[in-house]
């Protein structure tokens, strides 16, 4: 049970990236990423290793250039990348990500989702809430399609992203094409407008 774990122990096991993230204090981007190292500090100041891991996390999302900038001065996409670096610096086995591609341009969306794939390839688990059905189709091993919090379908992208199930979930019709990778490519029809 979760109550059997101390909060720091849980933080070493799992990390949560909220969809809405707000920091209103004058922390630098590096300091925000160092928050991810808190579960390992045991009341001490961060070590050179913690700082090095935080810089590595910033580099992995192309955000090291922001290390000394105040978090509050970053654009939405820049701040999102720093927030993801914080989760990476935390180094958990389970990553729970709510809209990790928010505010990101296509290049950085792909970069972050490729990074998630690499994390999974290392035996860790990434669970992501994402509204872009095509990104979900390209990256997810399993999808859970919800309608008002109730499961409509669960399974592979090919089994979940069907006209019938998407219409049931969203109340509009869809065209489904095949992406070159073999997964469904979803396009909503505009006929409901």
PyMOL commands that set and color helices and strands:
alter all, ss='L'
color gray80, all
select helices_A, chain A and resi 2-4+7-13+29-40+48-60+64-66+71-73+76-90+106-121+133-139+157-160+163-170
alter helices_A, ss='H'
color red, helices_A
select strands_A, chain A and resi 14-17+94-98+125-129+143-147+150-155+174-178+184-188
alter strands_A, ss='S'
color yellow, strands_A
deselect
rebuild
show_as cartoon
